[in-house]
Amino acid sequence: MNIMKLVSTNLLRGRGRFIFTLLGISIGMAAFVALLSLGGNMRSEVTKQARMLGANLLITPKNWCAYDQISILTGNALPESLQYDVLEKVSTIDGITAVPYLTQKTSIQNNPVTVVGILPIEMKEFKRWEIEAGDYLAAQNEIAAVIGSGIANQFDLNVNDVLTVRGEDFPVKGILRQTGSNDDAAVYLPVGVVQEIYNVEGYISYIAAKVDDVTKIDSYIAAIVEAANVSVSTDKQVLTWVLALLGSVNLTLQMIAGVALVAAAFGIINTMMTAVYERRREIGILRAIGGKSGDIFRIFLLESGLYGLLGGIIGVVAGFVVSIFAAPIISQSSFAALLKGAKPAASLDVSLVLTAILFSLVISIVSGIYPAWKAARLTPVEAISYE
């Protein structure tokens, strides 16, 4: 008895049922794979943003919530909440290099853009920026702007083009070399100029700091808190918060995809149970010519397993294709700040492919156990006598 030939013949006998059952498991796996693919990419982007922040410590007001601190990593504009003298107090602590950020919002061609007030010389050294075109800001009160490469590309801006911020004109003096971080997606002006045009003199949003000896970071934090009475977080803490938030979102979406997989599993059970009842006479004939109950069990279990194998392969391909087209759409959502300054893309590796196919196979085999057991229990007499 050629079991594989019987399996393939039985599957293709009802082509409509075969196709729709296969579509059920394929769609469920496609949703699952697409979400895992996009989630993996977003996690890697967030981790990269944290690494390229260039700071060991983030100094913020005590009344900021976790969302505000997360917004530092995502590149969103933040309120002016720290007095400028906090920077002076922090800078007097030995072993700490600190730079201020004053983040505000403006628009270019009716699109929202972040404006960042900086100390030009100090920030360039802190972030190790390089200039792609034009020149860098040379003075603390210079009426000019430096823009990220993402802003230049998005709005087709060049050196000497003029940006209008709060009614003031600023010539583009330079364009930063691409960093692949949030730095690419902002307009940079001297902090004093931003304070003046936004009428927030004496205030900044937050402070980023580097320490000379990371093994003494707790001592540095204690010294900053004592000197300025502020909240201090490490870059690793902020990254953990963002990844935890992202993980919660991904888990919710994966649970939704899991519902589709459960529905597909019941579809397989229904298909296989129907096959058991339709093929009772065939089962009886197989038993009469010497087929054992174990052979019948294997035939039906292989059929359900093939649904999972084929559905898993189709689902992986379809899920990756969906994620490629979905990434740019997701990047326009409210959670897109996680990808600001980076090109959203799908992330698919060999382990994900193998895991998805194996998962699909296991679901299908488990779904086929009961129908296969029912088929194997049929005796030759009752199977052949079925009308």
The 8 nearest C-alpha neighbors of each residue, nearest first, counted from 0:
[[1, 2, 290, 5, 4, 285, 3, 294],
 [0, 2, 4, 3, 5, 6, 298, 294],
 [1, 3, 5, 4, 0, 6, 298, 294],
 [4, 2, 6, 5, 1, 7, 298, 301],
 [3, 5, 7, 6, 2, 1, 8, 9],
 [4, 6, 2, 8, 3, 7, 9, 1],
 [5, 7, 3, 9, 4, 8, 302, 298],
 [8, 6, 10, 4, 9, 5, 3, 11],
 [9, 7, 5, 11, 6, 10, 12, 4],
 [8, 10, 12, 6, 7, 11, 5, 13],
 [9, 11, 7, 8, 12, 6, 17, 13],
 [12, 10, 14, 8, 13, 9, 7, 17],
 [11, 13, 9, 10, 14, 8, 17, 7],
 [14, 12, 11, 16, 15, 17, 10, 9],
 [13, 15, 17, 11, 16, 12, 18, 10],
 [14, 16, 18, 17, 13, 19, 20, 11],
 [15, 17, 19, 13, 14, 18, 20, 270],
 [16, 18, 14, 20, 15, 19, 21, 13],
 [19, 17, 21, 15, 16, 20, 14, 22],
 [20, 18, 22, 16, 21, 17, 15, 23],
 [19, 21, 23, 17, 22, 18, 16, 266],
 [22, 20, 18, 19, 23, 24, 310, 306],
 [21, 23, 25, 19, 20, 24, 26, 18],
 [22, 24, 263, 20, 21, 26, 25, 19],
 [23, 25, 263, 27, 310, 21, 26, 22],
 [26, 24, 310, 314, 22, 28, 27, 23],
 [27, 25, 29, 28, 23, 24, 22, 314],
 [26, 28, 260, 259, 24, 30, 29, 25],
 [27, 29, 314, 31, 25, 30, 26, 32],
 [30, 28, 318, 314, 26, 32, 31, 317],
 [31, 29, 33, 27, 28, 32, 256, 318],
 [30, 32, 28, 256, 34, 29, 33, 253],
 [31, 33, 35, 318, 29, 34, 30, 36],
 [34, 32, 318, 322, 36, 30, 35, 31],
 [33, 35, 37, 36, 31, 32, 38, 30],
 [36, 34, 38, 32, 33, 37, 39, 31],
 [35, 37, 346, 33, 39, 34, 38, 347],
 [38, 36, 40, 34, 345, 39, 35, 33],
 [37, 39, 35, 41, 40, 36, 34, 42],
 [40, 38, 42, 36, 37, 41, 35, 346],
 [39, 41, 346, 37, 43, 38, 42, 345],
 [40, 42, 44, 38, 43, 39, 45, 37],
 [43, 41, 45, 39, 44, 40, 38, 46],
 [42, 44, 46, 40, 41, 45, 47, 39],
 [45, 43, 41, 47, 46, 42, 48, 40],
 [46, 44, 48, 42, 47, 43, 337, 41],
 [45, 47, 43, 49, 44, 48, 42, 50],
 [46, 48, 44, 50, 45, 49, 51, 43],
 [49, 47, 45, 51, 50, 46, 180, 52],
 [50, 48, 52, 46, 47, 51, 238, 45],
 [49, 51, 47, 48, 52, 46, 53, 234],
 [52, 50, 53, 48, 49, 47, 180, 54],
 [53, 51, 49, 50, 54, 48, 72, 126],
 [52, 54, 51, 126, 50, 55, 125, 209],
 [55, 53, 209, 208, 56, 52, 207, 234],
 [54, 56, 209, 234, 233, 208, 210, 53],
 [57, 55, 233, 208, 54, 232, 234, 207],
 [58, 56, 207, 232, 231, 206, 233, 208],
 [57, 59, 231, 206, 205, 230, 207, 56],
 [58, 60, 205, 230, 229, 231, 57, 61],
 [61, 59, 229, 62, 230, 63, 81, 80],
 [60, 62, 230, 229, 63, 59, 228, 64],
 [61, 63, 60, 64, 230, 59, 229, 80],
 [64, 62, 61, 60, 67, 65, 68, 59],
 [63, 65, 66, 67, 62, 68, 61, 69],
 [64, 66, 68, 67, 69, 63, 240, 237],
 [67, 65, 69, 64, 68, 70, 63, 241],
 [68, 66, 70, 69, 65, 64, 63, 71],
 [67, 69, 65, 70, 71, 66, 64, 237],
 [68, 70, 66, 71, 67, 72, 65, 241],
 [71, 69, 73, 67, 75, 68, 72, 74],
 [72, 70, 69, 68, 74, 73, 75, 67],
 [71, 73, 70, 69, 74, 49, 48, 68],
 [72, 74, 70, 336, 337, 71, 75, 69],
 [73, 75, 71, 72, 181, 70, 336, 76],
 [76, 74, 70, 73, 77, 71, 336, 113],
 [75, 77, 102, 103, 113, 104, 74, 78],
 [78, 76, 102, 204, 75, 79, 103, 67],
 [79, 77, 80, 204, 76, 102, 103, 101],
 [78, 80, 204, 203, 202, 81, 101, 77],
 [79, 81, 204, 78, 203, 60, 202, 82],
 [82, 80, 203, 202, 204, 60, 79, 83],
 [81, 83, 202, 84, 85, 201, 203, 80],
 [82, 84, 202, 201, 85, 86, 203, 81],
 [83, 85, 87, 86, 82, 88, 201, 81],
 [86, 84, 88, 83, 87, 82, 227, 89],
 [87, 85, 89, 84, 88, 83, 90, 99],
 [86, 88, 84, 90, 85, 89, 91, 83],
 [89, 87, 85, 86, 91, 90, 84, 226],
 [90, 88, 86, 91, 87, 92, 223, 85],
 [89, 91, 87, 92, 88, 86, 97, 96],
 [90, 92, 89, 88, 93, 87, 95, 86],
 [93, 91, 90, 89, 95, 94, 88, 222],
 [92, 94, 95, 91, 90, 96, 211, 210],
 [93, 95, 211, 210, 92, 96, 212, 209],
 [96, 94, 210, 209, 93, 92, 97, 208],
 [95, 97, 209, 208, 90, 210, 94, 98],
 [96, 98, 208, 207, 90, 95, 209, 206],
 [97, 99, 207, 206, 208, 122, 121, 100],
 [100, 98, 206, 205, 117, 207, 203, 101],
 [101, 99, 205, 204, 117, 116, 206, 203],
 [100, 102, 203, 116, 204, 115, 79, 190],
 [103, 101, 115, 76, 77, 114, 100, 204],
 [102, 104, 114, 76, 113, 115, 101, 77],
 [105, 103, 113, 114, 112, 76, 111, 106],
 [104, 106, 112, 111, 113, 164, 114, 103],
 [107, 105, 111, 110, 112, 109, 108, 104],
 [106, 108, 110, 109, 111, 112, 105, 154],
 [107, 109, 110, 106, 154, 111, 112, 162],
 [110, 108, 107, 106, 111, 105, 112, 154],
 [109, 111, 106, 107, 108, 112, 105, 154],
 [112, 110, 106, 105, 107, 109, 104, 113],
 [111, 113, 106, 105, 104, 110, 185, 114],
 [114, 112, 104, 185, 103, 76, 105, 186],
 [115, 113, 186, 103, 104, 102, 185, 187],
 [116, 114, 102, 187, 101, 186, 188, 117],
 [115, 190, 117, 101, 188, 189, 193, 100],
 [118, 116, 190, 189, 119, 100, 99, 115],
 [117, 119, 121, 122, 189, 120, 190, 139],
 [120, 118, 122, 117, 121, 136, 123, 189],
 [121, 119, 123, 122, 118, 124, 137, 136],
 [120, 122, 124, 123, 118, 119, 125, 98],
 [123, 121, 125, 119, 124, 120, 118, 126],
 [122, 124, 128, 120, 127, 126, 125, 121],
 [123, 125, 127, 121, 122, 126, 120, 128],
 [124, 126, 122, 123, 127, 121, 53, 98],
 [127, 125, 123, 128, 124, 122, 53, 52],
 [128, 126, 124, 123, 125, 129, 122, 53],
 [127, 129, 123, 126, 130, 175, 124, 176],
 [128, 130, 176, 175, 131, 127, 123, 177],
 [129, 131, 175, 176, 132, 174, 173, 128],
 [130, 132, 176, 175, 174, 129, 133, 173],
 [133, 131, 174, 173, 130, 134, 158, 175],
 [132, 134, 173, 172, 158, 174, 135, 131],
 [135, 133, 173, 172, 132, 136, 130, 174],
 [134, 136, 173, 137, 172, 145, 130, 133],
 [137, 135, 138, 119, 134, 141, 145, 172],
 [136, 138, 135, 141, 139, 119, 120, 134],
 [137, 139, 141, 140, 136, 119, 120, 189],
 [140, 138, 189, 141, 118, 119, 137, 191],
 [141, 139, 138, 189, 192, 191, 142, 190],
 [140, 142, 138, 143, 139, 189, 136, 137],
 [143, 141, 169, 140, 144, 192, 170, 188],
 [144, 142, 169, 170, 141, 172, 171, 188],
 [145, 143, 171, 188, 187, 172, 169, 170],
 [144, 146, 173, 187, 174, 172, 171, 186],
 [147, 145, 186, 174, 187, 185, 175, 150],
 [148, 146, 183, 175, 150, 149, 184, 185],
 [147, 149, 151, 183, 177, 150, 175, 174],
 [148, 150, 183, 184, 152, 147, 151, 153],
 [151, 149, 153, 147, 184, 148, 152, 154],
 [152, 150, 156, 148, 155, 149, 154, 153],
 [153, 151, 155, 149, 150, 154, 148, 156],
 [152, 154, 150, 151, 155, 149, 156, 148],
 [153, 155, 156, 152, 151, 150, 107, 108],
 [156, 154, 152, 151, 153, 157, 150, 149],
 [157, 155, 151, 154, 160, 152, 158, 150],
 [158, 156, 160, 159, 151, 155, 171, 174],
 [157, 159, 171, 160, 172, 173, 133, 132],
 [160, 158, 171, 170, 172, 161, 157, 173],
 [161, 159, 171, 158, 170, 157, 156, 162],
 [160, 162, 170, 169, 171, 168, 159, 163],
 [163, 161, 169, 168, 170, 164, 160, 171],
 [164, 162, 168, 167, 166, 169, 165, 161],
 [163, 165, 167, 166, 105, 162, 168, 169],
 [166, 164, 167, 163, 196, 105, 197, 168],
 [165, 167, 164, 163, 168, 196, 162, 169],
 [166, 168, 164, 163, 165, 169, 196, 162],
 [169, 167, 163, 162, 161, 164, 170, 166],
 [168, 170, 143, 162, 161, 144, 142, 163],
 [171, 169, 161, 143, 159, 160, 172, 144],
 [172, 170, 144, 159, 158, 160, 173, 145],
 [171, 173, 158, 144, 134, 145, 133, 170],
 [172, 174, 133, 134, 145, 135, 132, 171],
 [173, 175, 146, 132, 131, 145, 147, 130],
 [176, 174, 130, 147, 131, 148, 129, 146],
 [175, 177, 131, 130, 129, 148, 178, 174],
 [178, 176, 148, 179, 183, 175, 147, 149],
 [177, 179, 180, 176, 183, 182, 181, 148],
 [180, 178, 341, 177, 340, 183, 181, 182],
 [181, 179, 340, 182, 178, 48, 183, 341],
 [182, 180, 340, 183, 184, 339, 74, 48],
 [181, 183, 180, 184, 147, 185, 340, 178],
 [184, 182, 147, 149, 148, 340, 181, 180],
 [183, 185, 340, 149, 150, 181, 182, 147],
 [186, 184, 113, 147, 114, 183, 182, 146],
 [185, 187, 146, 114, 115, 145, 113, 147],
 [188, 186, 115, 145, 144, 146, 114, 116],
 [187, 189, 116, 144, 190, 115, 117, 193],
 [190, 188, 117, 116, 192, 191, 139, 118],
 [116, 189, 191, 117, 193, 192, 118, 194],
 [192, 190, 194, 193, 189, 195, 140, 139],
 [191, 193, 195, 189, 190, 194, 140, 196],
 [192, 194, 190, 196, 195, 191, 116, 197],
 [195, 193, 199, 200, 191, 192, 197, 198],
 [194, 196, 198, 192, 193, 197, 200, 191],
 [197, 195, 193, 198, 194, 192, 165, 167],
 [196, 198, 194, 195, 199, 193, 165, 103],
 [199, 197, 195, 196, 194, 200, 193, 201],
 [200, 198, 194, 197, 202, 201, 195, 79],
 [201, 199, 194, 202, 198, 195, 191, 197],
 [200, 202, 83, 82, 199, 203, 194, 84],
 [203, 201, 82, 83, 81, 200, 79, 199],
 [202, 204, 101, 79, 81, 205, 83, 100],
 [205, 203, 79, 101, 80, 100, 78, 81],
 [204, 206, 59, 100, 58, 203, 99, 81],
 [207, 205, 99, 58, 98, 57, 100, 208],
 [206, 208, 57, 98, 54, 97, 56, 58],
 [209, 207, 97, 56, 54, 96, 55, 57],
 [210, 208, 54, 55, 96, 95, 56, 97],
 [209, 211, 95, 94, 212, 213, 96, 55],
 [210, 212, 94, 95, 213, 209, 96, 215],
 [211, 213, 214, 210, 215, 216, 94, 209],
 [214, 212, 216, 215, 210, 211, 55, 217],
 [213, 215, 212, 216, 217, 218, 211, 210],
 [216, 214, 213, 218, 217, 212, 219, 210],
 [215, 217, 219, 213, 218, 214, 220, 212],
 [218, 216, 220, 219, 215, 221, 214, 213],
 [219, 217, 221, 216, 215, 220, 222, 223],
 [218, 220, 216, 222, 217, 221, 223, 215],
 [221, 219, 217, 223, 222, 218, 224, 216],
 [220, 222, 218, 224, 219, 223, 225, 217],
 [221, 223, 219, 225, 220, 224, 226, 218],
 [224, 222, 226, 220, 225, 221, 227, 89],
 [225, 223, 228, 221, 227, 229, 226, 222],
 [224, 226, 222, 223, 228, 227, 221, 229],
 [227, 225, 223, 224, 222, 228, 88, 89],
 [226, 228, 224, 229, 225, 85, 223, 88],
 [229, 227, 224, 225, 226, 230, 223, 61],
 [230, 228, 60, 61, 224, 227, 59, 231],
 [229, 231, 61, 59, 60, 58, 232, 224],
 [232, 230, 58, 57, 59, 220, 229, 56],
 [233, 231, 57, 56, 236, 234, 58, 230],
 [232, 234, 56, 236, 235, 55, 57, 237],
 [233, 235, 237, 55, 236, 56, 238, 232],
 [236, 234, 238, 233, 237, 239, 49, 55],
 [237, 235, 239, 233, 238, 234, 232, 240],
 [236, 238, 240, 234, 239, 235, 69, 241],
 [237, 239, 235, 241, 236, 240, 242, 234],
 [238, 240, 236, 242, 237, 241, 243, 235],
 [241, 239, 243, 237, 238, 242, 244, 236],
 [240, 242, 244, 238, 243, 239, 245, 69],
 [243, 241, 245, 239, 244, 240, 246, 238],
 [242, 244, 246, 240, 241, 245, 239, 247],
 [245, 243, 241, 247, 246, 242, 240, 248],
 [244, 246, 242, 248, 247, 243, 241, 249],
 [245, 247, 243, 249, 244, 248, 242, 250],
 [248, 246, 250, 244, 245, 249, 243, 251],
 [247, 249, 245, 251, 246, 250, 252, 244],
 [248, 250, 246, 252, 251, 247, 253, 245],
 [251, 249, 253, 247, 252, 248, 246, 254],
 [250, 252, 254, 248, 249, 253, 247, 255],
 [253, 251, 255, 249, 254, 250, 256, 248],
 [252, 254, 256, 250, 255, 251, 257, 249],
 [255, 253, 257, 251, 256, 252, 250, 258],
 [256, 254, 252, 257, 258, 253, 251, 259],
 [255, 257, 253, 259, 31, 254, 258, 30],
 [258, 256, 254, 260, 255, 259, 253, 261],
 [257, 259, 261, 255, 256, 260, 262, 254],
 [260, 258, 27, 262, 256, 257, 261, 263],
 [259, 261, 27, 257, 263, 262, 258, 264],
 [262, 260, 264, 258, 263, 259, 257, 265],
 [261, 263, 259, 265, 260, 264, 258, 266],
 [264, 262, 266, 24, 23, 260, 261, 265],
 [265, 263, 261, 267, 266, 262, 366, 260],
 [266, 264, 268, 262, 267, 263, 269, 261],
 [265, 267, 263, 269, 264, 268, 270, 20],
 [266, 268, 270, 264, 265, 269, 271, 20],
 [269, 267, 265, 271, 266, 366, 270, 272],
 [268, 270, 266, 272, 267, 271, 265, 273],
 [271, 269, 267, 273, 268, 272, 266, 274],
 [270, 272, 274, 268, 273, 269, 370, 267],
 [273, 271, 275, 269, 370, 274, 270, 268],
 [272, 274, 270, 271, 276, 275, 269, 277],
 [273, 275, 271, 277, 272, 276, 278, 270],
 [276, 274, 272, 278, 273, 277, 374, 279],
 [275, 277, 273, 274, 278, 279, 272, 374],
 [276, 278, 274, 275, 279, 273, 280, 281],
 [279, 277, 281, 275, 280, 276, 274, 282],
 [280, 278, 382, 282, 281, 276, 277, 283],
 [279, 281, 383, 283, 382, 282, 278, 284],
 [280, 282, 278, 284, 283, 279, 285, 383],
 [283, 281, 279, 285, 280, 284, 278, 286],
 [284, 282, 379, 382, 383, 280, 286, 281],
 [283, 285, 287, 281, 286, 282, 280, 288],
 [286, 284, 282, 290, 288, 283, 287, 281],
 [285, 287, 290, 283, 289, 284, 379, 288],
 [288, 286, 284, 285, 289, 379, 283, 290],
 [289, 287, 285, 286, 290, 284, 283, 291],
 [290, 288, 286, 287, 291, 285, 284, 0],
 [289, 291, 286, 285, 288, 294, 292, 287],
 [292, 290, 294, 293, 286, 289, 295, 285],
 [291, 293, 375, 295, 294, 296, 290, 376],
 [294, 292, 296, 291, 295, 297, 375, 290],
 [293, 295, 297, 291, 292, 296, 298, 290],
 [296, 294, 298, 292, 375, 293, 297, 299],
 [295, 297, 371, 293, 375, 294, 298, 299],
 [298, 296, 300, 294, 295, 299, 301, 293],
 [299, 297, 295, 301, 296, 300, 6, 294],
 [300, 298, 371, 302, 301, 296, 297, 303],
 [299, 301, 297, 303, 302, 367, 298, 371],
 [302, 300, 304, 298, 299, 303, 297, 305],
 [301, 303, 299, 305, 300, 304, 6, 298],
 [302, 304, 306, 300, 367, 305, 301, 363],
 [305, 303, 301, 364, 307, 306, 363, 302],
 [306, 304, 308, 302, 307, 303, 309, 301],
 [305, 307, 303, 304, 309, 308, 310, 21],
 [306, 308, 360, 363, 359, 310, 304, 305],
 [309, 307, 305, 311, 360, 310, 306, 304],
 [310, 308, 312, 311, 306, 307, 305, 313],
 [311, 309, 25, 307, 313, 24, 308, 312],
 [310, 312, 356, 314, 308, 359, 309, 313],
 [311, 313, 309, 315, 314, 310, 356, 308],
 [312, 314, 310, 316, 311, 315, 25, 317],
 [315, 313, 29, 25, 28, 311, 317, 312],
 [316, 314, 318, 312, 317, 313, 29, 32],
 [315, 317, 313, 319, 314, 318, 320, 312],
 [316, 318, 314, 320, 29, 319, 315, 313],
 [319, 317, 29, 33, 321, 315, 32, 320],
 [318, 320, 322, 316, 321, 317, 33, 315],
 [321, 319, 317, 323, 318, 322, 316, 324],
 [322, 320, 318, 324, 319, 323, 325, 317],
 [321, 323, 325, 33, 319, 324, 320, 345],
 [324, 322, 320, 345, 321, 325, 326, 344],
 [323, 325, 321, 322, 326, 327, 320, 328],
 [324, 326, 322, 328, 323, 327, 321, 329],
 [325, 327, 329, 328, 343, 323, 344, 324],
 [328, 326, 330, 329, 325, 343, 324, 331],
 [329, 327, 325, 330, 326, 331, 332, 324],
 [328, 330, 326, 332, 331, 327, 325, 335],
 [329, 331, 335, 327, 328, 332, 326, 343],
 [332, 330, 329, 328, 335, 327, 333, 334],
 [333, 331, 335, 329, 334, 330, 328, 336],
 [334, 332, 335, 331, 336, 330, 329, 337],
 [333, 335, 332, 336, 337, 330, 329, 331],
 [336, 334, 330, 337, 332, 333, 338, 331],
 [337, 335, 339, 73, 338, 334, 74, 75],
 [336, 338, 73, 335, 339, 45, 334, 41],
 [339, 337, 336, 341, 335, 340, 44, 343],
 [340, 338, 336, 341, 181, 337, 335, 184],
 [339, 341, 181, 184, 180, 183, 179, 338],
 [342, 340, 338, 179, 339, 180, 343, 181],
 [341, 343, 344, 340, 338, 339, 179, 327],
 [344, 342, 326, 327, 341, 338, 330, 345],
 [345, 343, 326, 323, 342, 346, 40, 37],
 [344, 346, 37, 323, 36, 322, 40, 347],
 [345, 347, 36, 40, 39, 37, 344, 348],
 [348, 346, 36, 351, 345, 349, 319, 352],
 [347, 349, 351, 350, 352, 346, 36, 353],
 [348, 350, 352, 351, 353, 347, 354, 355],
 [349, 351, 353, 352, 348, 354, 347, 355],
 [352, 350, 354, 348, 349, 353, 355, 347],
 [353, 351, 349, 355, 350, 354, 356, 348],
 [352, 354, 350, 356, 355, 351, 357, 349],
 [355, 353, 351, 357, 352, 356, 358, 350],
 [354, 356, 358, 352, 357, 353, 351, 359],
 [355, 357, 311, 359, 353, 358, 354, 312],
 [358, 356, 360, 354, 359, 355, 353, 361],
 [357, 359, 355, 361, 360, 356, 354, 362],
 [358, 360, 307, 356, 311, 362, 357, 361],
 [361, 359, 307, 357, 363, 308, 358, 362],
 [360, 362, 364, 358, 363, 359, 365, 357],
 [363, 361, 359, 365, 360, 364, 366, 358],
 [362, 364, 307, 366, 360, 304, 361, 365],
 [365, 363, 304, 367, 361, 366, 362, 303],
 [364, 366, 362, 368, 367, 363, 361, 369],
 [367, 365, 363, 364, 268, 368, 264, 362],
 [366, 368, 364, 303, 365, 300, 370, 369],
 [367, 369, 371, 365, 370, 366, 372, 300],
 [368, 370, 372, 371, 367, 373, 366, 268],
 [371, 369, 373, 272, 372, 367, 368, 271],
 [372, 370, 296, 299, 374, 368, 369, 373],
 [371, 373, 369, 375, 370, 374, 296, 368],
 [372, 374, 370, 376, 371, 375, 369, 377],
 [373, 375, 371, 372, 376, 377, 275, 370],
 [376, 374, 292, 372, 296, 295, 373, 377],
 [377, 375, 373, 374, 372, 378, 292, 371],
 [376, 378, 375, 374, 382, 379, 381, 373],
 [377, 379, 380, 381, 382, 376, 283, 286],
 [380, 378, 283, 382, 286, 381, 287, 383],
 [381, 379, 383, 378, 382, 384, 283, 377],
 [380, 382, 384, 378, 383, 379, 385, 377],
 [381, 383, 283, 279, 379, 280, 385, 380],
 [384, 382, 280, 283, 380, 385, 381, 379],
 [383, 385, 381, 382, 380, 386, 280, 379],
 [386, 384, 383, 382, 381, 280, 279, 380],
 [385, 384, 383, 280, 279, 382, 277, 381]]
